[in-house]
Amino acid sequence: MLYGTTLNDGTDAGTDGNVQINADDVITGVDGVSASAYVQLVSFSFYTAPSTTTPTIWLYVMNQTGSTLAFTPNVIYQIPYASITTGVTGIQNISLPIDVLPVVSGQYIGVGFDTGGGSLNTVENQASYVLASVTSFSSLTTATYATQTDGFAFSFELYIAAIVFG
């Protein structure tokens, strides 16, 4: 299953220094299969390339709390520096260890760009949320959000682990 898109309109989404979530990327089920799933591949379309020898990009599996208009992380994962190519704009695909980002129906995947992490291209006609009150990417516990009119060029694929009986 593929969620999100890296097709972009060539403008800066301003993701550097923020945690953002594409609003249309909610995991609403895995083709009707009742199974566990893991994020196995992420793709970024960089407008501004990651710029340091230690670019910091975080991935979050987030739960949305409707009553307080907030997101709380269920799982936080920092992409290893060696997996990110510095100084290169455009699309970068990064494979993840199979068991680091488990997801269930109704969760969102958030992306945080800290020091040197770069900034992604904008995607038109796809809303996104930028999380406010983020003070530490590594220890985010909850954050309120502001709605953005455009999304950002990010996608992810899921690996489905299923058991067959009989």
N, C-alpha and C positions, 0 to 999 in steps of 0.2 A: 504494500500500500504506500502510495506517495501522497504527502500532504504539503501544501504550500507551492511556491513557484520561485524560480530564480530569473524568470523573464521580467525585465525591468524597463523603466522609462528613461534611464540615463541620468537621473538626478540623485542627489545625496539624501538618504533617509534620515540622516542625523542620528544614527544609532550609537555612535561612539560616546562612551560615558553613561549609557543607559541600559536598562533592561526592557526589552520589548517583546510583545506577543502578537502574532498575526491573529486577528479575531476569527478568521474563517478556518483556522486549523484545529478546531476542536475535534478530538477523537471520539466519534459517535458510535463506534463499533468497528469490527474488523470483518467486513463482508458477512455479517451475521454469524460468524464463528465465535463460539464461546471458548476463548483461549487467551493465554497470557501473551503479551507482545512486548518487544523491546525496540528502542530506537537503535538502528544499526548503521545508518549513514546520514550525515548532514551535509547540505550543500549551501554555500554562501556565494552571493554575487557582490564582491567588494567594489564600492565606489572609491573609497580611500583604503589603500592596502594596509595590512598590519605592518607596523613600522619599527618594532624593536626586536632584539634578540630573544625577548621573553614576552611575546604578545599574549595577552590574557583574555580568553573568551570562555564564558561560563554557559552551560546548558542547564535548564531547570525544567523539571516536570512539575506543573503548577495546578493547584486546585483553586477554582474561583468560588469566593464566598459571596453569594448574591445579596445577602442582607446588608453587608457592609461595603459592597463594591470593592473588594480587595482580592488579591491573589496570595496564596500561601504555598511555598514550595514543598513538594513531597520528596523529591530527590534533587540534589545539586551535584553537577559534575564539571570539573575544569578540563577543557581540551588540552592535552599535552602540547607544550611549546613546539616540540619536534614535528607535530602533525600539521602545523600552520606554516604556510610559506609566506615569508615577509617580503615586502616590496613588490608584490604582484596583485594587480587589480583583476577584476573579472571573477569567474567562477572557480571556487575551490571545493573539492569533495573530500570529506574526512570520514573514514570508517571508524566506528566505535567498537570497543570490546562488547561482546554480545549481551552481557548481563548488567551493564552499568546504569541504563536508563529504562527501567520497567514502566509501562503505562497501562492504564485501564480506561474504559469508556468515560468520556466527559472531562478528561484532563487536557491541559494545554502544554505546549512546549515553548518555554521562554528562552531568550538569548540575551546575555549580558556582555557588553564590550567594555572592559576595563583598560588599564594602561597598555597602549600600543596595539589594541585589538582591531583598529580600523573602523570603518563605517560602511554600511551596506547601501546598495541602490534601492530606490523607491519602486514600489509596484502600485500602479494605479488601480482604482476600483476594488481595493481590498483593504478593509479597515484594520487598524491595529491598535494596541494599547501600549502606552509607555508608562512604566511603573514609576510613580513618584516615591519619595521618602526612602529611596535606596541609598544606604550609607556604606554598606559593605557587601560586595558581590559574593564573598565566600560565606557569609552568615546571614543572608536574607531570610527573615522569618515571616514577614507579611508586608504587603505594600499596596497602597491604593493606586488607582490608575487614572490616566486621562486618555480619552479616545482620540485617535489620529484618523484623518480622512484617508490617508494612503498607508498601505502596508509596506513591508520591507522584503527584499529578495532573499528568502531563506526557504529551504525545504528539508524534509526529512522522510526517511523510509523506515518502515517497521518490519521487524522479523517476528514471525508468529511461531510460537512453540505449541504444538498440539499433540494430544495423545489419541491414538486410534485404538479402540477396543474391538475385539471380535476377530 
